[in-house]
Amino acid sequence: MSKVAFLLANQFEDSEMQVPYEEVKKAGHQADIIGLKAGKTLKGKQGKAEYTAEKAISEVSAEDYDAVVIPGGSSPENLRLNADIKKFVTQANASGKPIAAICHGPQILISAGLLKGRIVTCYPPLQDDMINAGAEFRDEEVIVDGNFVTSRTPKDEPAFVRELLKKL
């Protein structure tokens, strides 16, 4: 059983959290919701999903987890400048742990300086940001590059989840 950290803030894209979260749990893995503050209720931008941050990012370490998932929507924008978030994904990456980011999720990887030389995909309007961060952007449903799994939009969730589960 793997222990998976879901990095989440308000205004996440509902299905980009719901689908991977439920599938990870259904596959027998532990899924922890990590936010900026433990106990805070986090709401999806479509109004269909609501989760409570089980742990604060300041209280956890990447060493405690086997993988990281970053749902899209506005959540990554609300997290990307937080020093503890950047430290967490940087440590996870340095250990070669799977990091799965969908839609706007790679914004956190940009802020952490982790995209140089990587092949990624994301929500297509962000492609210039990915390229400017040193990544090679590909407009495909899912890209696996080393420990990174990236996808574009909710319609890519089946491929995103399939590749994430292969990494666990």
Secondary structure, DSSP 4 states (H G I P E B T S, - for coil): --EEEEE--TTB-HHHHHHHHHHHHHTT-EEEEEESSTT-EEEBTTSS-EEE--EEGGG--GGG-SEEEE--BTHHHHHTT-HHHHHHHHHHHHTT--EEEETTTHHHHHHTT--TT-EE---GGGHHHHHHTTPEE--SSEEEETTEEEE-SGGGHHHHHHHHHHH-
